[in-house]
Amino acid sequence: MRLEEIYSTYDKIVQSGYLPYIRCRKCMNTFFYVRNLCPKCGSRDLEVLRSGGIGKVFSWTKIFRKNDTSIYGIVKLEEGFKIYCNFASDVEIGDKVKVKINSLEDGKYKVLAYKL
């Protein structure tokens, strides 16, 4: 799959309200970040899929700023890949969460996890 195709499919999945991810057809490795080859086996035989968005908190930290406190960390999704995100509320390691992704006007994504 070409990189342009991967980006295009990612955008379509995000626009439909789902979290995209990539699975290697050769070794079945899953990953979130856009690339055109598998980081595990190097294969280019990839498919872009929709995640259910359900996962567990893998790690987290609180970031204290002058007028703001953010909770940021990693979620391991049921499909097997991990993603960095902000958390909407306090969490603990192992908490079940729902991850949502939205497109921003500048072409970037905002990823936010909500405790279930």
A tleap script that builds the chain and sets N, CA, C and O, in Angstrom:
source leaprc.protein.ff14SB
mol = sequence {
  NMET ARG LEU GLU GLU ILE TYR SER THR TYR
  ASP LYS ILE VAL GLN SER GLY TYR LEU PRO
  TYR ILE ARG CYS ARG LYS CYS MET ASN THR
  PHE PHE TYR VAL ARG ASN LEU CYS PRO LYS
  CYS GLY SER ARG ASP LEU GLU VAL LEU ARG
  SER GLY GLY ILE GLY LYS VAL PHE SER TRP
  THR LYS ILE PHE ARG LYS ASN ASP THR SER
  ILE TYR GLY ILE VAL LYS LEU GLU GLU GLY
  PHE LYS ILE TYR CYS ASN PHE ALA SER ASP
  VAL GLU ILE GLY ASP LYS VAL LYS VAL LYS
  ILE ASN SER LEU GLU ASP GLY LYS TYR LYS
  VAL LEU ALA TYR LYS CLEU
}
set mol.1.N position { 0.851 -1.177 0.000 }
set mol.1.CA position { 0.000 0.000 0.000 }
set mol.1.C position { 0.896 1.239 0.000 }
set mol.1.O position { 1.846 1.322 0.778 }
set mol.2.N position { 0.596 2.185 -0.859 }
set mol.2.CA position { 1.383 3.418 -0.942 }
set mol.2.C position { 1.025 4.365 0.205 }
set mol.2.O position { -0.086 4.329 0.734 }
set mol.3.N position { 1.974 5.200 0.572 }
set mol.3.CA position { 1.792 6.123 1.687 }
set mol.3.C position { 0.599 7.052 1.463 }
set mol.3.O position { -0.156 7.323 2.397 }
set mol.4.N position { 0.424 7.539 0.242 }
set mol.4.CA position { -0.706 8.426 -0.062 }
set mol.4.C position { -2.039 7.715 0.180 }
set mol.4.O position { -2.987 8.321 0.679 }
set mol.5.N position { -2.109 6.433 -0.173 }
set mol.5.CA position { -3.329 5.648 0.047 }
set mol.5.C position { -3.604 5.481 1.541 }
set mol.5.O position { -4.749 5.551 1.987 }
set mol.6.N position { -2.539 5.261 2.301 }
set mol.6.CA position { -2.693 5.094 3.745 }
set mol.6.C position { -3.231 6.382 4.365 }
set mol.6.O position { -4.180 6.342 5.149 }
set mol.7.N position { -2.631 7.527 4.020 }
set mol.7.CA position { -3.113 8.814 4.543 }
set mol.7.C position { -4.567 9.061 4.156 }
set mol.7.O position { -5.362 9.501 4.987 }
set mol.8.N position { -4.915 8.789 2.929 }
set mol.8.CA position { -6.279 9.002 2.452 }
set mol.8.C position { -7.276 8.133 3.222 }
set mol.8.O position { -8.333 8.608 3.637 }
set mol.9.N position { -6.933 6.871 3.405 }
set mol.9.CA position { -7.814 5.955 4.136 }
set mol.9.C position { -7.920 6.371 5.599 }
set mol.9.O position { -9.007 6.328 6.175 }
set mol.10.N position { -6.801 6.774 6.208 }
set mol.10.CA position { -6.810 7.266 7.589 }
set mol.10.C position { -7.792 8.419 7.730 }
set mol.10.O position { -8.632 8.420 8.630 }
set mol.11.N position { -7.685 9.399 6.843 }
set mol.11.CA position { -8.559 10.569 6.918 }
set mol.11.C position { -10.027 10.184 6.789 }
set mol.11.O position { -10.867 10.719 7.512 }
set mol.12.N position { -10.348 9.275 5.889 }
set mol.12.CA position { -11.739 8.834 5.713 }
set mol.12.C position { -12.264 8.174 6.982 }
set mol.12.O position { -13.407 8.406 7.376 }
set mol.13.N position { -11.436 7.353 7.622 }
set mol.13.CA position { -11.857 6.675 8.851 }
set mol.13.C position { -12.062 7.687 9.974 }
set mol.13.O position { -13.043 7.599 10.711 }
set mol.14.N position { -11.149 8.646 10.113 }
set mol.14.CA position { -11.288 9.688 11.137 }
set mol.14.C position { -12.548 10.504 10.881 }
set mol.14.O position { -13.296 10.784 11.818 }
set mol.15.N position { -12.801 10.893 9.633 }
set mol.15.CA position { -13.986 11.685 9.291 }
set mol.15.C position { -15.278 10.932 9.604 }
set mol.15.O position { -16.307 11.555 9.862 }
set mol.16.N position { -15.235 9.596 9.583 }
set mol.16.CA position { -16.428 8.809 9.906 }
set mol.16.C position { -16.555 8.557 11.410 }
set mol.16.O position { -17.465 7.853 11.848 }
set mol.17.N position { -15.640 9.135 12.202 }
set mol.17.CA position { -15.754 9.055 13.654 }
set mol.17.C position { -15.041 7.885 14.308 }
set mol.17.O position { -15.284 7.591 15.478 }
set mol.18.N position { -14.176 7.222 13.580 }
set mol.18.CA position { -13.476 6.056 14.123 }
set mol.18.C position { -11.977 6.296 14.226 }
set mol.18.O position { -11.430 7.215 13.616 }
set mol.19.N position { -11.333 5.451 15.006 }
set mol.19.CA position { -9.889 5.491 15.189 }
set mol.19.C position { -9.247 4.514 14.206 }
set mol.19.O position { -9.531 3.318 14.269 }
set mol.20.N position { -8.389 4.989 13.298 }
set mol.20.CA position { -7.747 4.089 12.338 }
set mol.20.C position { -6.482 3.455 12.919 }
set mol.20.O position { -5.872 3.983 13.849 }
set mol.21.N position { -6.111 2.322 12.354 }
set mol.21.CA position { -4.825 1.707 12.664 }
set mol.21.C position { -4.407 0.855 11.474 }
set mol.21.O position { -5.198 0.617 10.562 }
set mol.22.N position { -3.169 0.402 11.489 }
set mol.22.CA position { -2.632 -0.394 10.384 }
set mol.22.C position { -2.293 -1.786 10.887 }
set mol.22.O position { -1.770 -1.952 11.989 }
set mol.23.N position { -2.597 -2.788 10.063 }
set mol.23.CA position { -2.214 -4.170 10.374 }
set mol.23.C position { -1.406 -4.720 9.213 }
set mol.23.O position { -1.771 -4.558 8.048 }
set mol.24.N position { -0.303 -5.373 9.549 }
set mol.24.CA position { 0.532 -6.037 8.555 }
set mol.24.C position { -0.103 -7.381 8.218 }
set mol.24.O position { -0.389 -8.174 9.115 }
set mol.25.N position { -0.322 -7.636 6.958 }
set mol.25.CA position { -0.914 -8.909 6.538 }
set mol.25.C position { 0.076 -10.065 6.644 }
set mol.25.O position { -0.331 -11.226 6.694 }
set mol.26.N position { 1.369 -9.758 6.677 }
set mol.26.CA position { 2.387 -10.809 6.739 }
set mol.26.C position { 2.586 -11.328 8.168 }
set mol.26.O position { 2.519 -12.534 8.405 }
set mol.27.N position { 2.830 -10.414 9.121 }
set mol.27.CA position { 3.121 -10.851 10.497 }
set mol.27.C position { 1.998 -10.525 11.485 }
set mol.27.O position { 2.084 -10.898 12.655 }
set mol.28.N position { 0.937 -9.829 11.030 }
set mol.28.CA position { -0.235 -9.453 11.827 }
set mol.28.C position { 0.060 -8.402 12.905 }
set mol.28.O position { -0.763 -8.180 13.793 }
set mol.29.N position { 1.223 -7.759 12.830 }
set mol.29.CA position { 1.546 -6.670 13.750 }
set mol.29.C position { 0.580 -5.510 13.515 }
set mol.29.O position { 0.212 -5.228 12.375 }
set mol.30.N position { 0.169 -4.837 14.594 }
set mol.30.CA position { -0.704 -3.672 14.477 }
set mol.30.C position { 0.017 -2.439 15.012 }
set mol.30.O position { 0.798 -2.522 15.960 }
set mol.31.N position { -0.257 -1.296 14.390 }
set mol.31.CA position { 0.351 -0.043 14.826 }
set mol.31.C position { -0.518 1.123 14.384 }
set mol.31.O position { -1.310 1.007 13.448 }
set mol.32.N position { -0.358 2.257 15.077 }
set mol.32.CA position { -1.196 3.421 14.812 }
set mol.32.C position { -0.558 4.405 13.847 }
set mol.32.O position { -1.211 4.862 12.909 }
set mol.33.N position { 0.695 4.734 14.061 }
set mol.33.CA position { 1.305 5.825 13.302 }
set mol.33.C position { 1.487 5.460 11.837 }
set mol.33.O position { 1.913 4.355 11.503 }
set mol.34.N position { 1.155 6.412 10.970 }
set mol.34.CA position { 1.187 6.190 9.523 }
set mol.34.C position { 2.613 5.922 9.047 }
set mol.34.O position { 3.528 6.709 9.290 }
set mol.35.N position { 2.774 4.807 8.373 }
set mol.35.CA position { 4.021 4.453 7.685 }
set mol.35.C position { 3.660 3.424 6.631 }
set mol.35.O position { 2.619 2.774 6.727 }
set mol.36.N position { 4.503 3.273 5.635 }
set mol.36.CA position { 4.151 2.373 4.531 }
set mol.36.C position { 4.900 1.048 4.569 }
set mol.36.O position { 4.944 0.326 3.574 }
set mol.37.N position { 5.489 0.729 5.723 }
set mol.37.CA position { 6.038 -0.614 5.911 }
set mol.37.C position { 5.932 -0.994 7.375 }
set mol.37.O position { 5.924 -0.137 8.258 }
set mol.38.N position { 5.851 -2.283 7.616 }
set mol.38.CA position { 5.684 -2.794 8.971 }
set mol.38.C position { 6.973 -2.580 9.766 }
set mol.38.O position { 8.049 -2.958 9.302 }
set mol.39.N position { 6.879 -1.973 10.966 }
set mol.39.CA position { 8.085 -1.755 11.759 }
set mol.39.C position { 8.650 -3.052 12.342 }
set mol.39.O position { 9.787 -3.080 12.812 }
set mol.40.N position { 7.859 -4.117 12.313 }
set mol.40.CA position { 8.313 -5.397 12.865 }
set mol.40.C position { 9.019 -6.259 11.821 }
set mol.40.O position { 10.109 -6.771 12.077 }
set mol.41.N position { 8.401 -6.424 10.634 }
set mol.41.CA position { 8.960 -7.352 9.635 }
set mol.41.C position { 9.392 -6.674 8.336 }
set mol.41.O position { 10.036 -7.306 7.499 }
set mol.42.N position { 9.044 -5.388 8.154 }
set mol.42.CA position { 9.443 -4.657 6.955 }
set mol.42.C position { 8.543 -4.853 5.749 }
set mol.42.O position { 8.815 -4.301 4.683 }
set mol.43.N position { 7.474 -5.632 5.894 }
set mol.43.CA position { 6.565 -5.882 4.775 }
set mol.43.C position { 5.801 -4.611 4.401 }
set mol.43.O position { 5.526 -3.763 5.250 }
set mol.44.N position { 5.468 -4.499 3.123 }
set mol.44.CA position { 4.621 -3.403 2.642 }
set mol.44.C position { 3.180 -3.877 2.402 }
set mol.44.O position { 2.352 -3.125 1.889 }
set mol.45.N position { 2.895 -5.114 2.772 }
set mol.45.CA position { 1.552 -5.672 2.610 }
set mol.45.C position { 0.720 -5.288 3.838 }
set mol.45.O position { 0.593 -6.062 4.787 }
set mol.46.N position { 0.163 -4.091 3.795 }
set mol.46.CA position { -0.536 -3.512 4.940 }
set mol.46.C position { -1.996 -3.252 4.613 }
set mol.46.O position { -2.374 -3.112 3.450 }
set mol.47.N position { -2.813 -3.189 5.669 }
set mol.47.CA position { -4.208 -2.783 5.510 }
set mol.47.C position { -4.555 -1.798 6.615 }
set mol.47.O position { -4.100 -1.933 7.751 }
set mol.48.N position { -5.366 -0.808 6.268 }
set mol.48.CA position { -5.824 0.191 7.230 }
set mol.48.C position { -7.215 -0.223 7.687 }
set mol.48.O position { -8.096 -0.491 6.871 }
set mol.49.N position { -7.401 -0.274 9.016 }
set mol.49.CA position { -8.650 -0.756 9.604 }
set mol.49.C position { -9.204 0.246 10.609 }
set mol.49.O position { -8.519 1.189 11.004 }
set mol.50.N position { -10.463 0.028 11.023 }
set mol.50.CA position { -11.107 0.841 12.057 }
set mol.50.C position { -11.003 0.126 13.394 }
set mol.50.O position { -11.339 -1.053 13.504 }
set mol.51.N position { -10.544 0.833 14.392 }
set mol.51.CA position { -10.492 0.293 15.748 }
set mol.51.C position { -11.826 0.542 16.435 }
set mol.51.O position { -12.522 1.512 16.133 }
set mol.52.N position { -12.173 -0.337 17.353 }
set mol.52.CA position { -13.350 -0.115 18.185 }
set mol.52.C position { -13.114 0.984 19.214 }
set mol.52.O position { -14.061 1.499 19.810 }
set mol.53.N position { -11.834 1.344 19.423 }
set mol.53.CA position { -11.495 2.432 20.332 }
set mol.53.C position { -11.456 2.057 21.804 }
set mol.53.O position { -11.256 2.927 22.652 }
set mol.54.N position { -11.643 0.783 22.126 }
set mol.54.CA position { -11.651 0.343 23.522 }
set mol.54.C position { -10.270 -0.177 23.902 }
set mol.54.O position { -9.659 -0.954 23.168 }
set mol.55.N position { -9.792 0.261 25.055 }
set mol.55.CA position { -8.487 -0.194 25.512 }
set mol.55.C position { -8.321 0.014 26.999 }
set mol.55.O position { -9.268 0.360 27.706 }
set mol.56.N position { -7.090 -0.204 27.468 }
set mol.56.CA position { -6.767 -0.026 28.885 }
set mol.56.C position { -5.591 0.934 29.022 }
set mol.56.O position { -4.697 0.978 28.177 }
set mol.57.N position { -5.617 1.699 30.110 }
set mol.57.CA position { -4.534 2.639 30.391 }
set mol.57.C position { -3.261 1.839 30.642 }
set mol.57.O position { -3.214 0.992 31.534 }
set mol.58.N position { -2.240 2.114 29.855 }
set mol.58.CA position { -0.944 1.445 29.963 }
set mol.58.C position { -0.007 2.252 30.861 }
set mol.58.O position { 0.723 1.685 31.675 }
set mol.59.N position { -0.031 3.575 30.710 }
set mol.59.CA position { 0.743 4.481 31.568 }
set mol.59.C position { 0.139 5.871 31.470 }
set mol.59.O position { -0.595 6.170 30.527 }
set mol.60.N position { 0.445 6.718 32.440 }
set mol.60.CA position { -0.079 8.081 32.409 }
set mol.60.C position { 0.777 8.992 33.273 }
set mol.60.O position { 1.544 8.528 34.117 }
set mol.61.N position { 0.639 10.290 33.054 }
set mol.61.CA position { 1.296 11.301 33.873 }
set mol.61.C position { 0.448 12.564 33.867 }
set mol.61.O position { -0.300 12.819 32.923 }
set mol.62.N position { 0.570 13.349 34.927 }
set mol.62.CA position { -0.092 14.657 34.980 }
set mol.62.C position { 0.935 15.718 34.650 }
set mol.62.O position { 2.067 15.683 35.131 }
set mol.63.N position { 0.524 16.654 33.827 }
set mol.63.CA position { 1.384 17.766 33.447 }
set mol.63.C position { 0.770 19.032 34.039 }
set mol.63.O position { -0.356 19.404 33.708 }
set mol.64.N position { 1.524 19.682 34.914 }
set mol.64.CA position { 1.043 20.888 35.584 }
set mol.64.C position { 1.613 22.113 34.890 }
set mol.64.O position { 2.826 22.258 34.740 }
set mol.65.N position { 0.709 22.991 34.471 }
set mol.65.CA position { 1.098 24.262 33.873 }
set mol.65.C position { 0.517 25.381 34.727 }
set mol.65.O position { -0.255 25.132 35.653 }
set mol.66.N position { 0.883 26.580 34.415 }
set mol.66.CA position { 0.457 27.731 35.207 }
set mol.66.C position { -1.062 27.755 35.436 }
set mol.66.O position { -1.508 27.867 36.578 }
set mol.67.N position { -1.847 27.651 34.379 }
set mol.67.CA position { -3.306 27.738 34.496 }
set mol.67.C position { -4.019 26.477 34.036 }
set mol.67.O position { -5.212 26.514 33.734 }
set mol.68.N position { -3.296 25.357 33.982 }
set mol.68.CA position { -3.893 24.160 33.395 }
set mol.68.C position { -3.186 22.910 33.912 }
set mol.68.O position { -1.983 22.923 34.173 }
set mol.69.N position { -3.944 21.847 34.052 }
set mol.69.CA position { -3.391 20.534 34.364 }
set mol.69.C position { -3.906 19.569 33.312 }
set mol.69.O position { -5.110 19.506 33.065 }
set mol.70.N position { -3.013 18.820 32.695 }
set mol.70.CA position { -3.389 17.846 31.675 }
set mol.70.C position { -2.968 16.461 32.127 }
set mol.70.O position { -1.974 16.301 32.835 }
set mol.71.N position { -3.729 15.468 31.716 }
set mol.71.CA position { -3.366 14.078 31.967 }
set mol.71.C position { -3.083 13.456 30.610 }
set mol.71.O position { -3.930 13.472 29.716 }
set mol.72.N position { -1.900 12.917 30.470 }
set mol.72.CA position { -1.412 12.419 29.187 }
set mol.72.C position { -0.824 11.037 29.408 }
set mol.72.O position { -0.242 10.772 30.460 }
set mol.73.N position { -0.968 10.155 28.431 }
set mol.73.CA position { -0.391 8.826 28.602 }
set mol.73.C position { -0.570 7.932 27.401 }
set mol.73.O position { -0.769 8.392 26.277 }
set mol.74.N position { -0.495 6.640 27.666 }
set mol.74.CA position { -0.561 5.625 26.619 }
set mol.74.C position { -1.708 4.670 26.919 }
set mol.74.O position { -1.897 4.238 28.056 }
set mol.75.N position { -2.471 4.348 25.875 }
set mol.75.CA position { -3.538 3.352 25.959 }
set mol.75.C position { -3.162 2.185 25.064 }
set mol.75.O position { -2.716 2.376 23.933 }
set mol.76.N position { -3.345 0.968 25.584 }
set mol.76.CA position { -3.180 -0.224 24.748 }
set mol.76.C position { -4.574 -0.654 24.302 }
set mol.76.O position { -5.414 -1.032 25.118 }
set mol.77.N position { -4.805 -0.588 22.989 }
set mol.77.CA position { -6.107 -0.911 22.421 }
set mol.77.C position { -6.313 -2.421 22.310 }
set mol.77.O position { -5.347 -3.183 22.255 }
set mol.78.N position { -7.576 -2.846 22.278 }
set mol.78.CA position { -7.904 -4.267 22.154 }
set mol.78.C position { -7.301 -4.897 20.903 }
set mol.78.O position { -7.033 -6.098 20.881 }
set mol.79.N position { -7.088 -4.092 19.859 }
set mol.79.CA position { -6.510 -4.602 18.615 }
set mol.79.C position { -5.005 -4.845 18.725 }
set mol.79.O position { -4.398 -5.398 17.807 }
set mol.80.N position { -4.394 -4.430 19.853 }
set mol.80.CA position { -2.994 -4.739 20.101 }
set mol.80.C position { -2.006 -3.598 19.978 }
set mol.80.O position { -0.855 -3.750 20.388 }
set mol.81.N position { -2.406 -2.459 19.431 }
set mol.81.CA position { -1.469 -1.344 19.286 }
set mol.81.C position { -1.624 -0.365 20.449 }
set mol.81.O position { -2.643 -0.356 21.139 }
set mol.82.N position { -0.604 0.451 20.649 }
set mol.82.CA position { -0.620 1.475 21.697 }
set mol.82.C position { -0.692 2.848 21.042 }
set mol.82.O position { -0.199 3.055 19.933 }
set mol.83.N position { -1.319 3.781 21.759 }
set mol.83.CA position { -1.462 5.136 21.246 }
set mol.83.C position { -1.284 6.140 22.384 }
set mol.83.O position { -1.758 5.921 23.499 }
set mol.84.N position { -0.595 7.243 22.086 }
set mol.84.CA position { -0.479 8.353 23.028 }
set mol.84.C position { -1.750 9.184 22.946 }
set mol.84.O position { -2.294 9.393 21.861 }
set mol.85.N position { -2.226 9.659 24.102 }
set mol.85.CA position { -3.432 10.486 24.087 }
set mol.85.C position { -3.541 11.305 25.364 }
set mol.85.O position { -2.808 11.090 26.329 }
set mol.86.N position { -4.469 12.244 25.344 }
set mol.86.CA position { -4.872 12.971 26.543 }
set mol.86.C position { -6.024 12.208 27.175 }
set mol.86.O position { -6.783 11.531 26.482 }
set mol.87.N position { -6.153 12.320 28.492 }
set mol.87.CA position { -7.277 11.705 29.197 }
set mol.87.C position { -8.228 12.798 29.660 }
set mol.87.O position { -7.793 13.861 30.102 }
set mol.88.N position { -9.531 12.534 29.558 }
set mol.88.CA position { -10.545 13.522 29.913 }
set mol.88.C position { -10.704 13.673 31.425 }
set mol.88.O position { -11.231 14.684 31.890 }
set mol.89.N position { -10.253 12.676 32.201 }
set mol.89.CA position { -10.375 12.720 33.660 }
set mol.89.C position { -9.254 11.884 34.273 }
set mol.89.O position { -8.469 11.261 33.558 }
set mol.90.N position { -9.190 11.879 35.599 }
set mol.90.CA position { -8.172 11.082 36.281 }
set mol.90.C position { -8.333 9.606 35.936 }
set mol.90.O position { -9.452 9.105 35.817 }
set mol.91.N position { -7.215 8.920 35.778 }
set mol.91.CA position { -7.214 7.494 35.450 }
set mol.91.C position { -6.157 6.784 36.284 }
set mol.91.O position { -5.289 7.412 36.889 }
set mol.92.N position { -6.253 5.471 36.299 }
set mol.92.CA position { -5.248 4.608 36.910 }
set mol.92.C position { -4.827 3.574 35.872 }
set mol.92.O position { -5.579 3.283 34.941 }
set mol.93.N position { -3.645 3.028 36.027 }
set mol.93.CA position { -3.182 1.981 35.116 }
set mol.93.C position { -4.164 0.815 35.167 }
set mol.93.O position { -4.556 0.367 36.244 }
set mol.94.N position { -4.552 0.332 34.000 }
set mol.94.CA position { -5.501 -0.774 33.893 }
set mol.94.C position { -6.942 -0.351 33.707 }
set mol.94.O position { -7.784 -1.187 33.380 }
set mol.95.N position { -7.257 0.941 33.909 }
set mol.95.CA position { -8.632 1.412 33.700 }
set mol.95.C position { -9.040 1.213 32.244 }
set mol.95.O position { -8.241 1.418 31.329 }
set mol.96.N position { -10.291 0.811 32.042 }
set mol.96.CA position { -10.834 0.660 30.692 }
set mol.96.C position { -11.266 2.033 30.186 }
set mol.96.O position { -11.931 2.788 30.895 }
set mol.97.N position { -10.878 2.347 28.941 }
set mol.97.CA position { -11.189 3.655 28.356 }
set mol.97.C position { -11.678 3.499 26.916 }
set mol.97.O position { -11.461 2.478 26.265 }
set mol.98.N position { -12.340 4.547 26.452 }
set mol.98.CA position { -12.757 4.664 25.054 }
set mol.98.C position { -11.952 5.803 24.450 }
set mol.98.O position { -11.951 6.917 24.974 }
set mol.99.N position { -11.264 5.522 23.344 }
set mol.99.CA position { -10.427 6.519 22.679 }
set mol.99.C position { -11.180 7.099 21.489 }
set mol.99.O position { -11.723 6.364 20.664 }
set mol.100.N position { -11.207 8.425 21.413 }
set mol.100.CA position { -11.839 9.134 20.291 }
set mol.100.C position { -10.773 9.961 19.588 }
set mol.100.O position { -9.840 10.456 20.221 }
set mol.101.N position { -10.917 10.108 18.282 }
set mol.101.CA position { -9.977 10.912 17.500 }
set mol.101.C position { -10.765 11.912 16.664 }
set mol.101.O position { -11.811 11.585 16.102 }
set mol.102.N position { -10.253 13.123 16.591 }
set mol.102.CA position { -10.884 14.180 15.793 }
set mol.102.C position { -9.836 14.869 14.946 }
set mol.102.O position { -8.685 15.010 15.359 }
set mol.103.N position { -10.234 15.297 13.762 }
set mol.103.CA position { -9.348 16.096 12.908 }
set mol.103.C position { -9.394 17.539 13.367 }
set mol.103.O position { -10.454 18.055 13.721 }
set mol.104.N position { -8.249 18.183 13.360 }
set mol.104.CA position { -8.176 19.608 13.644 }
set mol.104.C position { -8.039 20.357 12.331 }
set mol.104.O position { -7.708 19.761 11.306 }
set mol.105.N position { -8.288 21.643 12.354 }
set mol.105.CA position { -8.246 22.445 11.125 }
set mol.105.C position { -6.879 22.456 10.456 }
set mol.105.O position { -6.791 22.633 9.241 }
set mol.106.N position { -5.817 22.272 11.224 }
set mol.106.CA position { -4.463 22.326 10.657 }
set mol.106.C position { -4.005 20.985 10.085 }
set mol.106.O position { -2.840 20.830 9.720 }
set mol.107.N position { -4.926 20.012 10.005 }
set mol.107.CA position { -4.586 18.709 9.439 }
set mol.107.C position { -4.057 17.716 10.451 }
set mol.107.O position { -3.783 16.565 10.110 }
set mol.108.N position { -3.911 18.150 11.692 }
set mol.108.CA position { -3.451 17.245 12.745 }
set mol.108.C position { -4.655 16.584 13.398 }
set mol.108.O position { -5.802 16.921 13.107 }
set mol.109.N position { -4.373 15.633 14.290 }
set mol.109.CA position { -5.431 14.923 14.997 }
set mol.109.C position { -5.369 15.219 16.488 }
set mol.109.O position { -4.293 15.455 17.038 }
set mol.110.N position { -6.529 15.205 17.137 }
set mol.110.CA position { -6.594 15.277 18.593 }
set mol.110.C position { -7.144 13.941 19.074 }
set mol.110.O position { -8.210 13.501 18.641 }
set mol.111.N position { -6.406 13.305 19.972 }
set mol.111.CA position { -6.803 12.000 20.495 }
set mol.111.C position { -7.109 12.161 21.979 }
set mol.111.O position { -6.269 12.645 22.738 }
set mol.112.N position { -8.311 11.756 22.396 }
set mol.112.CA position { -8.758 11.915 23.772 }
set mol.112.C position { -9.383 10.609 24.242 }
set mol.112.O position { -10.153 9.983 23.513 }
set mol.113.N position { -9.047 10.198 25.474 }
set mol.113.CA position { -9.592 8.959 26.038 }
set mol.113.C position { -10.518 9.288 27.204 }
set mol.113.O position { -10.217 10.145 28.034 }
set mol.114.N position { -11.652 8.587 27.248 }
set mol.114.CA position { -12.656 8.752 28.288 }
set mol.114.C position { -12.755 7.467 29.090 }
set mol.114.O position { -12.816 6.376 28.523 }
set mol.115.N position { -12.771 7.598 30.401 }
set mol.115.CA position { -12.879 6.432 31.277 }
set mol.115.C position { -14.266 5.809 31.139 }
set mol.115.O position { -15.275 6.514 31.123 }
set mol.116.N position { -14.304 4.486 31.039 }
set mol.116.CA position { -15.588 3.776 30.937 }
set mol.116.C position { -16.028 3.283 32.309 }
set mol.116.O position { -17.084 2.662 32.433 }
savepdb mol mol.pdb
quit
